[in-house]
Amino acid sequence: MQMKSRKQSDKYFKFNGNPVDKGMHSSQLMELFEEQLKDILWAEKALIKAIPKMISQAASDDLILILTGHLKETNEQVTRLAKVFKEIGKKPSTIKCDAMEGLITETSVLLEDCEKGPKCDAGIISAAQKIEHYEIATYGTLREFAETLGLKEAEKLLLETLDEEKTADQKLTDIAVDVVNMGAAVKQA
């Protein structure tokens, strides 16, 4: 089966040779887009409560700085999501994100089981990166849905958040490699 490329105009593109209205707000894809927006909004709001707990357990000043900066970004991401909801003519609402709930629960267990120091910092980074990877996957998918649906402003807003999540992930990798992992490796158990 040969894949047809999407030739996009302002209003239509072709799928299997047929023109499709990109602004179809009653499509199955729009329904899925809205459901996924509700899911990630729940996730971001849950993270606003969870990140301060990670900050309070972190020992590394660099890690605290990264987490504090990302908490601020997370608040901005919630505001951005409200703008995406507005573009599709819906009020922001949430549905429970089971994936994020699981990641946050796993993080909470980790924080209960470790004392402040290099091991705990390495665990926080590990947990935070799992969360970032989930968000990267979600925002990448949502951005693609927005593009397909012809939601230019939503696409731009979601791309901005996607870039922030990728940057946060890279910062966590950098601090793990440059400082935290070595500190945990040399400290006796």
Backbone hydrogen bonds in HBPLUS format (Angstrom, degrees):
<---DONOR---> <-ACCEPTOR-->    atom                        ^
c    i                          cat <-CA-CA->   ^        H-A-AA   ^      H-
h    n   atom  resd res      DA  || num        DHA   H-A  angle D-A-AA Bond
n    s   type  num  typ     dist DA aas  dist angle  dist       angle   num
A0009-SER N   A0012-TYR O   2.93 MM   3  5.45 154.9  1.99 160.5 168.7     1
A0022-LYS N   A0011-LYS O   2.95 MM  11  5.77 168.2  1.96 157.7 161.2     2
A0013-PHE N   A0020-VAL O   3.21 MM   7  5.52 147.1  2.33 140.3 149.6     3
A0020-VAL N   A0013-PHE O   2.74 MM   7  5.52 153.1  1.81 164.8 174.2     4
A0015-PHE N   A0018-ASN O   2.88 MM   3  5.29 160.6  1.92 146.3 147.9     5
A0018-ASN N   A0015-PHE O   2.97 MM   3  5.29 167.5  1.99 117.0 119.6     6
A0031-GLU N   A0027-SER O   3.05 MM   4  6.37 154.1  2.12 145.2 152.3     7
A0032-LEU N   A0028-GLN O   2.97 MM   4  6.25 159.9  2.01 149.2 154.2     8
A0033-PHE N   A0029-LEU O   2.78 MM   4  5.97 157.4  1.83 149.7 156.8     9
A0034-GLU N   A0030-MET O   2.94 MM   4  6.15 162.8  1.97 150.5 153.7    10
A0035-GLU N   A0031-GLU O   3.02 MM   4  6.29 160.7  2.06 147.5 153.0    11
A0036-GLN N   A0032-LEU O   2.89 MM   4  6.09 162.1  1.92 154.4 159.0    12
A0037-LEU N   A0033-PHE O   2.90 MM   4  6.15 146.2  2.02 146.1 155.9    13
A0038-LYS N   A0034-GLU O   3.04 MM   4  6.31 158.3  2.09 150.5 155.3    14
A0039-ASP N   A0035-GLU O   3.04 MM   4  6.30 151.9  2.12 144.1 152.2    15
A0040-ILE N   A0036-GLN O   2.97 MM   4  6.20 165.8  1.99 150.3 152.7    16
A0041-LEU N   A0037-LEU O   2.92 MM   4  6.03 149.1  2.01 146.7 155.7    17
A0042-TRP N   A0038-LYS O   3.10 MM   4  6.30 156.5  2.16 143.2 148.7    18
A0095-ILE N   A0038-LYS O   3.36 MM  57  5.32 151.5  2.44 100.1  98.7    19
A0043-ALA N   A0039-ASP O   3.05 MM   4  6.35 158.3  2.10 144.0 150.5    20
A0044-GLU N   A0040-ILE O   2.85 MM   4  6.06 161.7  1.88 149.6 153.2    21
A0045-LYS N   A0041-LEU O   3.02 MM   4  6.20 163.6  2.05 149.7 154.1    22
A0046-ALA N   A0042-TRP O   2.91 MM   4  6.15 151.4  1.99 149.8 158.2    23
A0047-LEU N   A0043-ALA O   2.92 MM   4  6.19 149.1  2.01 146.8 155.8    24
A0048-ILE N   A0044-GLU O   3.05 MM   4  6.36 142.9  2.19 144.7 154.1    25
A0049-LYS N   A0046-ALA O   3.11 MM   3  5.35 136.3  2.30 100.3 111.9    26
A0050-ALA N   A0046-ALA O   3.01 MM   4  6.30 141.7  2.16 139.5 151.4    27
A0051-ILE N   A0047-LEU O   2.85 MM   4  5.68 174.4  1.85 156.3 155.7    28
A0053-LYS N   A0050-ALA O   3.04 MM   3  5.46 131.1  2.28 109.8 122.4    29
A0054-MET N   A0050-ALA O   3.33 MM   4  6.78 147.7  2.44 146.7 155.8    30
A0054-MET N   A0051-ILE O   2.96 MM   3  5.08 120.2  2.32 101.6 117.0    31
A0055-ILE N   A0051-ILE O   2.92 MM   4  6.26 160.2  1.96 158.1 164.3    32
A0056-SER N   A0052-PRO O   2.94 MM   4  6.14 155.7  2.00 143.4 149.4    33
A0057-GLN N   A0054-MET O   3.16 MM   3  5.29 135.0  2.37  99.4 111.4    34
A0058-ALA N   A0054-MET O   3.04 MM   4  6.18 125.2  2.35 144.7 159.4    35
A0058-ALA N   A0055-ILE O   3.21 MM   3  5.18 143.2  2.35  98.4 108.9    36
A0064-ILE N   A0060-SER O   2.93 MM   4  6.24 163.2  1.96 155.6 160.3    37
A0065-LEU N   A0061-ASP O   2.95 MM   4  6.14 155.3  2.02 144.6 151.3    38
A0066-ILE N   A0062-ASP O   2.97 MM   4  6.24 158.3  2.02 148.7 154.1    39
A0067-LEU N   A0063-LEU O   2.90 MM   4  6.11 171.4  1.91 158.4 160.5    40
A0068-THR N   A0064-ILE O   2.87 MM   4  5.94 157.6  1.92 147.6 154.4    41
A0069-GLY N   A0065-LEU O   2.97 MM   4  6.10 159.2  2.01 145.9 151.5    42
A0070-HIS N   A0066-ILE O   2.93 MM   4  6.16 152.4  2.00 146.5 154.6    43
A0071-LEU N   A0067-LEU O   2.88 MM   4  6.09 142.6  2.02 143.3 153.3    44
A0072-LYS N   A0068-THR O   3.25 MM   4  6.55 155.7  2.31 144.5 149.4    45
A0073-GLU N   A0069-GLY O   3.09 MM   4  6.42 156.6  2.14 143.0 149.6    46
A0074-THR N   A0070-HIS O   2.79 MM   4  5.98 149.7  1.88 144.5 153.0    47
A0075-ASN N   A0071-LEU O   3.11 MM   4  6.44 153.5  2.18 147.8 153.3    48
A0076-GLU N   A0072-LYS O   3.15 MM   4  6.51 153.8  2.23 144.8 152.1    49
A0077-GLN N   A0073-GLU O   2.77 MM   4  6.07 142.8  1.91 147.0 158.8    50
A0078-VAL N   A0074-THR O   3.09 MM   4  6.41 146.5  2.20 146.5 153.7    51
A0079-THR N   A0075-ASN O   3.30 MM   4  6.65 155.0  2.36 142.3 148.3    52
A0080-ARG N   A0076-GLU O   2.90 MM   4  6.23 152.7  1.98 145.8 153.9    53
A0081-LEU N   A0077-GLN O   2.86 MM   4  6.12 155.5  1.92 147.8 154.0    54
A0082-ALA N   A0078-VAL O   3.09 MM   4  6.41 147.9  2.20 143.3 151.5    55
A0083-LYS N   A0079-THR O   3.26 MM   4  6.67 143.8  2.40 140.8 149.9    56
A0083-LYS N   A0080-ARG O   2.99 MM   3  5.12 122.6  2.33  97.9 112.6    57
A0084-VAL N   A0080-ARG O   3.06 MM   4  6.50 144.9  2.18 145.6 155.9    58
A0084-VAL N   A0081-LEU O   3.08 MM   3  4.96 118.5  2.48  91.5 106.9    59
A0085-PHE N   A0081-LEU O   2.94 MM   4  6.28 161.6  1.97 154.6 158.8    60
A0086-LYS N   A0082-ALA O   3.01 MM   4  6.24 154.8  2.07 141.2 148.3    61
A0087-GLU N   A0083-LYS O   3.01 MM   4  6.30 149.3  2.10 141.9 149.5    62
A0088-ILE N   A0084-VAL O   3.26 MM   4  6.66 142.8  2.40 146.4 155.5    63
A0088-ILE N   A0085-PHE O   3.10 MM   3  5.35 129.2  2.37 100.7 113.6    64
A0090-LYS N   A0085-PHE O   2.95 MM   5  5.13 172.4  1.96 145.4 142.9    65
A0089-GLY N   A0086-LYS O   2.96 MM   3  4.92 158.8  2.00 105.1 110.8    66
A0101-GLU N   A0097-CYS O   2.94 MM   4  6.17 161.1  1.98 154.9 161.2    67
A0102-GLY N   A0098-ASP O   2.96 MM   4  6.14 156.1  2.02 146.0 151.6    68
A0103-LEU N   A0099-ALA O   3.01 MM   4  6.35 156.8  2.06 148.6 155.0    69
A0104-ILE N   A0100-MET O   2.84 MM   4  6.02 161.8  1.87 155.8 160.3    70
A0105-THR N   A0101-GLU O   2.89 MM   4  6.04 155.8  1.95 147.0 154.1    71
A0106-GLU N   A0102-GLY O   2.92 MM   4  6.11 160.8  1.96 148.1 153.3    72
A0107-THR N   A0103-LEU O   3.00 MM   4  6.22 150.8  2.08 140.2 148.3    73
A0108-SER N   A0104-ILE O   2.87 MM   4  6.14 155.3  1.93 148.4 155.1    74
A0109-VAL N   A0105-THR O   2.98 MM   4  6.28 158.5  2.03 154.1 158.8    75
A0110-LEU N   A0106-GLU O   3.07 MM   4  6.30 160.1  2.11 145.2 150.7    76
A0111-LEU N   A0107-THR O   2.90 MM   4  6.19 158.5  1.95 152.5 158.2    77
A0112-GLU N   A0108-SER O   3.00 MM   4  6.24 147.1  2.12 145.3 153.8    78
A0113-ASP N   A0109-VAL O   3.10 MM   4  6.28 141.7  2.26 145.0 154.9    79
A0113-ASP N   A0110-LEU O   3.15 MM   3  5.21 127.2  2.44  95.9 109.5    80
A0121-ASP N   A0117-GLY O   2.89 MM   4  6.14 159.7  1.94 157.1 163.9    81
A0122-ALA N   A0118-PRO O   2.89 MM   4  6.13 158.5  1.94 150.3 155.6    82
A0123-GLY N   A0119-LYS O   2.95 MM   4  6.23 152.9  2.03 146.6 154.5    83
A0124-ILE N   A0120-CYS O   2.79 MM   4  6.08 153.7  1.86 151.9 159.4    84
A0125-ILE N   A0121-ASP O   2.96 MM   4  6.22 160.8  2.00 150.3 155.0    85
A0126-SER N   A0122-ALA O   2.98 MM   4  6.20 159.2  2.03 144.4 150.3    86
A0127-ALA N   A0123-GLY O   2.90 MM   4  6.13 166.1  1.92 152.3 155.6    87
A0128-ALA N   A0124-ILE O   2.78 MM   4  5.92 163.2  1.81 152.3 157.8    88
A0129-GLN N   A0125-ILE O   2.86 MM   4  5.99 152.9  1.93 149.9 156.7    89
A0130-LYS N   A0126-SER O   3.10 MM   4  6.39 149.0  2.20 145.2 153.1    90
A0131-ILE N   A0127-ALA O   3.11 MM   4  6.43 158.1  2.16 148.2 153.9    91
A0132-GLU N   A0128-ALA O   2.84 MM   4  6.14 158.0  1.89 147.1 153.7    92
A0133-HIS N   A0129-GLN O   2.90 MM   4  6.03 159.4  1.94 147.1 151.9    93
A0134-TYR N   A0130-LYS O   3.12 MM   4  6.39 153.2  2.20 144.8 151.5    94
A0135-GLU N   A0131-ILE O   2.98 MM   4  6.30 161.8  2.01 153.0 158.1    95
A0136-ILE N   A0132-GLU O   2.77 MM   4  6.00 157.2  1.82 154.2 160.9    96
A0137-ALA N   A0133-HIS O   3.06 MM   4  6.21 163.1  2.09 145.0 148.9    97
A0138-THR N   A0134-TYR O   2.97 MM   4  6.21 160.9  2.01 149.7 155.3    98
A0139-TYR N   A0135-GLU O   2.80 MM   4  5.93 177.5  1.80 160.0 160.8    99
A0140-GLY N   A0136-ILE O   2.94 MM   4  5.89 152.0  2.02 143.3 151.5   100
A0141-THR N   A0137-ALA O   3.09 MM   4  6.22 158.3  2.14 143.3 148.7   101
A0142-LEU N   A0138-THR O   2.89 MM   4  6.14 167.7  1.91 155.7 159.4   102
A0143-ARG N   A0139-TYR O   2.90 MM   4  5.91 154.6  1.96 141.1 147.9   103
A0144-GLU N   A0140-GLY O   3.14 MM   4  6.34 155.4  2.21 140.9 147.2   104
A0145-PHE N   A0141-THR O   2.89 MM   4  6.21 158.4  1.93 153.6 160.1   105
A0146-ALA N   A0142-LEU O   2.88 MM   4  6.10 162.4  1.91 150.5 154.9   106
A0147-GLU N   A0143-ARG O   2.98 MM   4  6.26 155.0  2.04 146.1 152.7   107
A0148-THR N   A0144-GLU O   2.98 MM   4  6.23 166.2  2.00 154.0 157.1   108
A0149-LEU N   A0145-PHE O   2.88 MM   4  6.10 152.2  1.96 152.0 160.3   109
A0151-LEU N   A0146-ALA O   2.87 MM   5  4.98 160.0  1.91 154.6 152.3   110
A0150-GLY N   A0147-GLU O   3.07 MM   3  5.12 155.3  2.13 102.8 110.5   111
A0155-GLU N   A0151-LEU O   2.84 MM   4  6.03 159.3  1.88 156.8 163.7   112
A0156-LYS N   A0152-LYS O   3.02 MM   4  6.26 157.3  2.08 146.5 151.8   113
A0157-LEU N   A0153-GLU O   2.94 MM   4  6.21 163.5  1.97 153.5 157.8   114
A0158-LEU N   A0154-ALA O   2.83 MM   4  5.96 164.8  1.86 156.6 160.7   115
A0159-LEU N   A0155-GLU O   2.94 MM   4  6.03 150.7  2.03 143.7 151.9   116
A0160-GLU N   A0156-LYS O   3.04 MM   4  6.29 151.5  2.12 144.8 152.1   117
A0161-THR N   A0157-LEU O   3.17 MM   4  6.51 156.9  2.23 145.6 150.9   118
A0162-LEU N   A0158-LEU O   2.85 MM   4  6.06 159.9  1.89 147.4 153.8   119
A0163-ASP N   A0159-LEU O   2.90 MM   4  6.10 160.6  1.94 150.7 154.7   120
A0164-GLU N   A0160-GLU O   3.11 MM   4  6.39 150.4  2.20 140.9 148.9   121
A0165-GLU N   A0161-THR O   2.93 MM   4  6.25 157.3  1.98 156.1 162.0   122
A0166-LYS N   A0162-LEU O   3.02 MM   4  6.30 158.7  2.07 151.4 157.0   123
A0167-THR N   A0163-ASP O   2.97 MM   4  6.15 155.4  2.03 145.4 152.3   124
A0168-ALA N   A0164-GLU O   2.87 MM   4  6.11 159.2  1.91 150.3 155.9   125
A0169-ASP N   A0165-GLU O   3.00 MM   4  6.20 160.0  2.04 147.4 152.6   126
A0170-GLN N   A0166-LYS O   3.02 MM   4  6.27 155.1  2.08 144.9 151.4   127
A0171-LYS N   A0167-THR O   2.91 MM   4  6.19 157.0  1.97 152.7 159.0   128
A0172-LEU N   A0168-ALA O   3.00 MM   4  6.26 157.2  2.06 149.6 155.6   129
A0173-THR N   A0169-ASP O   2.98 MM   4  6.28 153.6  2.05 146.0 153.4   130
A0174-ASP N   A0170-GLN O   2.87 MM   4  6.11 162.9  1.90 151.6 156.1   131
A0175-ILE N   A0171-LYS O   3.01 MM   4  6.28 166.0  2.03 153.4 155.8   132
A0176-ALA N   A0172-LEU O   2.99 MM   4  6.09 154.5  2.06 143.7 151.4   133
A0177-VAL N   A0173-THR O   2.91 MM   4  6.09 169.2  1.92 158.8 161.0   134
A0178-ASP N   A0174-ASP O   2.81 MM   4  5.82 165.8  1.83 152.8 157.8   135
A0179-VAL N   A0175-ILE O   2.96 MM   4  5.50 151.9  2.04 136.4 142.3   136
A0180-VAL N   A0175-ILE O   3.03 MM   5  6.26 151.2  2.12 151.3 155.4   137
A0181-ASN N   A0176-ALA O   2.94 MM   5  5.23 157.8  1.99 134.4 141.2   138
A0183-GLY N   A0179-VAL O   3.16 MM   4  6.37 157.7  2.21 152.0 158.9   139
A0184-ALA N   A0180-VAL O   2.96 MM   4  6.27 155.0  2.02 157.1 164.0   140
A0185-ALA N   A0181-ASN O   2.85 MM   4  6.03 143.1  1.98 143.5 154.8   141
A0186-VAL N   A0182-MET O   3.08 MM   4  6.27 147.7  2.19 151.0 156.2   142
